Amino acid sequence: MKFLLLSLNLLLITACSNMVPVQEMSDARQAIQAANQVGANYHAQHQMLKAQEYLSQAEHHLYQGLYHDAKDQALAAKQQALKARNLTLSMENTQ
């Protein structure tokens, strides 16, 4: 019985680690869209380019089945987009 529970736990952990990062990809796309809506493409071009680059890499990894790498790149894309959005908003507040 103990062996069966251990095996099931191991199977569950393995299955979870190979899951498609759907939420992370969606979050990254939404963060980029939100940054674009406040004009980050103009005010924070460098950060937006990096965000788009990370998202592109995430999509590439996703199609290759490298879900862990795709998740990491999607999270990086989201962070860059949020950084661009916040930078743009802070620039607007100082004007």
PyMOL commands that set and color helices and strands:
alter all, ss='L'
color gray80, all
select helices_A, chain A and resi 2-17+22-37+40-43+45-64+67-94
alter helices_A, ss='H'
color red, helices_A
deselect
rebuild
show_as cartoon
